[in-house]
């Protein structure tokens, strides 16, 4: 069990983010890489058989194959992007004891895996994978603004400035939730430029095996990928089970509990059942939808 140190906890609480070096090993991440490779390969072969792409691009590796396929078809990308994938290796990473130990240092012993986990294959020169300035709290109901919903951002290849690592605005989490815009036709909320704090953003490169911790109030964005690689990452969220998640479109699950150990979800099959059988409720509607150019 390797929890955060007192100094690390202090830095996280003060700055709103923390990079934890060497939090995971290759053995923790390689099964998920293999799972994603299998999904990409399966879709590549199906698309090629249908004549929708002119090659399976099998000669390409994990860091480039999906990009080559997506130049001709979005299907493989759509099978993995966001929260649609529910594979066993992803489940095992979400409930990895090393990540839960980190989470316990900040949210306590009763840990809920928040519904909004995300798989992010960030493609080269791909608008949908460039995410503007926002706070995760902006996507949740207001009742959760004072609840720590911890994001652990996990790269599956080295995340660099060139391939689109995250940028954060330190200390801004102490100012609460900033006004966000919801613009018709745009996939993401964003914080208007005139609302952003006058603080220099900090790019946070994160090497394979290390992770980035964020509060749900920390403004951050994902910058463009200027390389020919796919910058693969996963972000998962944890919180104290005593508080609502503030997000009804998807289902979370109990990941660790001393009080209710029998209710902890321990199998990939149960994880998949929970995700797929969930009846989505309405998403938070805290921001008025604006017309483009308004």
Residue, then its C-alpha position, 0 to 999 in steps of 0.5 A: x500500500x503506497x499512499x501519498x506523502x504529507x508533502x504530496x497531499x499538501x501540494x495537491x491541495x494547494x496547487x490543484x494538481x499533482x504529478x505522481x512519478x512511477x505510480x504504475x508499472x508496465x505490468x499494470x498498463x500493458x494488459x489495457x494496451x493489449x486490450x485496445x490493440x485487440x479492439x483496433x485490430x478487430x475493427x480494422x479487419x472488419x472494415x477492410x473486409x467491407x471495403x471501407x478502408x484500403x488496408x488493415x495497417x497491421x504494420x503499424x504499432x499501438x501509437x500510430x495504427x488507429x490514426x491511420x485507420x481513422x483517416x479512412x473510417x471513424x468506426x474504430x476510434x468511436x469504439x474506444x473514445x470516451x466511456x463506451x469501452x467496458x473491457x476487463x483490462x480497463x476494469x482492472x486498471x480502474x480498480x488497481x490497488x495502487x490507484x485506489x491507495x492514491x485515491x484513499x489518501x485524498x477521498x477516504x476509505x469508502x471509494x466510489x468510482x465515478x461514472x465519468x471515466x474516459x478513454x482518450x486516444x488523442x489523434x494527430x490533427x483531430x479537432x474532437x480530441x482537443x478539449x478547451x479550458x474547463x473544470x470537471x465540475x462544470x459537467x456535474x450537478x451543482x450539489x457536487x461543487x464542494x465534493x472532491x471528485x479526484x481525477x487520475x489521468x493515466x497516459x499509455x504512452x509518454x504524454x509530451x507538449x508536442x503530442x498534447x499533454x494537459x495544461x492546468x491553471x494552478x491555484x485556480x481551484x480555490x475560486x470555485x466553479x467558473x462560468x462555462x459556455x455550452x455552445x450549440x454544435x460544439x462537443x465540449x463546454x468551455x470557460x470563456x477567455x474573459x472569465x479565466x483567471x490571470x494566471x500562467x497555465x502550466x503544461x504537465x508532461x507525464x511519462x508512461x507509468x506516472x499519473x496526473x492528479x486533478x481536483x474537479x475544480x482545477x481548470x485544464x485543457x488538452x492541447x493539439x497533438x502535433x505529432x504522428x502518434x496517437x497520445x493514448x490516455x485514460x482518466x478515471x475519477x474517484x470520490x467518497x461514497x457518502x456524496x452524490x456523483x452529480x452525473x446521471x447519464x452513466x453508472x459508477x460503482x463501489x471500488x473499495x469499502x471497509x463498511x460494505x465490502x460485499x458490495x464492492x464490484x470485483x468482476x469485469x462481468x459485473x462492471x460491464x453489466x452495471x454500465x450497459x444496464x444503466x438507465x441514463x438520467x438527464x445530464x446536468x443542465x447548469x449552463x444555458x446553451x448559446x448560439x455560435x458567435x453569440 
